[in-house]
């Protein structure tokens, strides 16, 4: 029977990587281009658009690890393509279509969606504004699409909690991004890591541990047997 900590560990890859896979897919960038978005603007307006027509700093606060100047540039430029809330809906619909093609067949998605839905509904939105925003977005009726949708909501929960834990550990977002993945830090709008970046390794590790504990607590809404089901079904969906 899986504990909450074991459930967090066993589902982490699915929660993080399945939604990320649709965001990074070429079809997603192609759809953004068709709509008039440039570069990563569809990602920024699509992901952040669940927050509504807000100032770019609000989006940067939700993204945590992105350079706010880069977020502002993409957010404001993307407004020429479409309303940001509409962009969020189109963005996640691309994810729903991706799920239909890439999630495994033969999985009890109704049961998986029930379990995911209970975790989503029971989670505290504190420190996770994008989670709260995406939880309030309309859900699809298709079973595979709903699985991807709810995994994306949980991904935003993890992201918000991780950001809070990183800041609480004394790290600024730029150094956290540089420490975690220097290549992605460049995409997030930050320069090359400074020579002393490894000085922050202990703080990063502490933030990671705190994040896992915070996310694990959200699985307490399920009993031991249900957590076992969630692990098995999540892995099966990934294929």
N, C-alpha and C positions, 0 to 999 in steps of 0.2 A: 504494500500500500504506500503510495507516494505521499511524502510530506509536502508542505507548501514550498519549501526550499528546493526539494527534488523536482517538483513540478516546474518551477521557474527555470531550473537548469535544463530540464528535458524539453521545454517548449521554446526556449530562448531563440534558437536558430530559426524555427518556423515563424515566430512572431516578427523577428527582425528581417529575415531574408525574403520571405514570400512577397510582402508588400514592396520591398525595395526592388525586387526583380521586375515588377511591372513598371516602376518609376524609371528604371534604367533601360527598359526595352526600347528598341529602335522604333517600334510602332507608336510608342508614347511620344517620342520626339517628332515623328512624322505627323502625328495628329496635331501636335502643337503648332508645327509649321503650317499645316493646312488652315489653322484658325488664325494665323497671323502673328504667332509668338516667335520671338527670336531666342536662340540658344536655350538657356535654362529658365527662361521667363515662364514657360508653361508649368514647370515644376514649382517655381516660387509662387505664382498666382494660383495654381491648382491646389497645392498643398496648403498654402496660407489662406486661400480664399474662403475656407470654411469659417474663418474669423469674421468675414464680411468686409465691408468697405471701411477699413481702418487705416490709420497711419502706418507707414512702413516700420516704424520702431516697434509697434505692437507685434508685427509679424516676426521681426528680428528677435524679440523677447521670447516668442514661441519656438523659433528655430534654435535658439541658444548659441550654437556653435558656428554660425555664419557671421561674417563681417557685416555689421549693420549697414555700412555704406553700399556694399554689394546688394544686399536685400532691397534697399531703397531704389537703387538703379533698376533692378529687375522688376520690382513691384510697380513702380511708376511707369516704366516703359510698357509693361504688360497691360496696363489699363486701356491702351489704345486698341488692343485686340478684342477684349470683351470684359464685361462686368466680372469682378473677382469671384463673387458667389457662384455665378454661372460657370466660371472656369473650374471651380472646385467640383461641381457636379459633373462636368465633362471629363475632368481628370480622373475621377474615381470610376466613371463609366468605362474609361479605357482599362482601368484595373479589373472591372467586372468582366469585360470581354477577354482580357488576358487570363483570368481564372478559368473561364470556360474551356480554353485551349490547353492550359498547363496544369491545372489541378488533376489529381489522379481520379480515375473512374472507380466505381465499386465501393465507395466510402459512404458510411452512414452520415451524410452531411446534415440531415435534420437533427440528429443527436449532437453532432459536433457544434452546430449553430446554437442549440439550446444551451450547451455548456459554456460556449464562448459568450453568449448573450448574458448569462447570469454573472459572469466575471465582469463584463463591461458595465452592466447595470449597477453592480455592487461597488464599483471602484469610486474612491473619493477623487474629485477633480482638482483638489488643491494642488498647486504648483504645476499643473498640466493643462494650460489653456487650449492647446491644440487638441488634446484628448477630449475636453469638454465640447469643443466646437464640432469635432468629427462625430462624437456620440450623438449630437443633435441633428446630424445630416440624415436625409431620407435613406432608408435601407432598401436594397433590391429584393425582389421576390425569388429570383433564381437561387438555388441552394449553394452552388459553387461560388457564385458572385457574393452571396451573403457571407460565406466563410472568409473570402478575401477582404471584404468590407470590414468585418469585425476584427480580423487580424490587424488590419491597418489602424483601427481605433486603438487596439491594445499596443501597437507599435508607438503611437503617439503618447500613450500613457507612459510607456517605458522611457521614451525620449524626454518627456517633461520631468519625470522623477530623476532621471539621470542628470539632467541639467541642474536640478536643484541640489543634488548630492555633490556634483562637481564644484559648484559655487560654495557650498557649505564646507567643502574640504580645503577651501582657500585658493582654488585655481581660477584664473580668468579664462573665459571661453577660448581665446586665441591660443593660449599655451596648451589648453586641454586638447584642442583639435590638432595642433602640431605634434603633440606627444602621442596621440592615439594613432594617427595616420598622416605622415607628412605629405603624401601625394594628395589625399582628399582635402587636407588643410588648404592647399592651393586652390582647389575648386571652391572651397568655402570662402575664399577671398583673403587668405592670410599669407604672409611671406614665408620664406624658408625658416625652419626651426632655428632658434638661437643655439649657440654652443652649449649653453647650460641647461638645455631642456630636460635632461635626465634628472636634474635636481628635483623635479616635480613628480618623479615616478611614484614615490611613496604616497603622495597625496592622491594621485590618480588611482592607485590600487585601492586606497581607502574609499574613494568615491564609487568605484566599481562594486566593492563589497556592500556598501550602503544601498546602492541601487538594487542589487539582487535581493536584499532583504526587504526593501520597500515594495518591489514588484511581487515578491513571494507572498506578501501579506494579502494581496488581492485575490489569491487563490483559496483563501480561507472560507469563501462562500460555498465551496464544494467540499463534499466529504472525501474520505480517502479513496473510496471506490470510484467516485466521479472524477477525481484527479487522475487516476489510472486510465480511465476512459479518455479523458482529454488528451493525455500524452499519446496514447495509442492512435486515436483518430487524427490528431494533428500530424503525426509522423506519416500516417497512411495518406493523408491529403497531399503531402509534399511528394510522395512517391519515391 
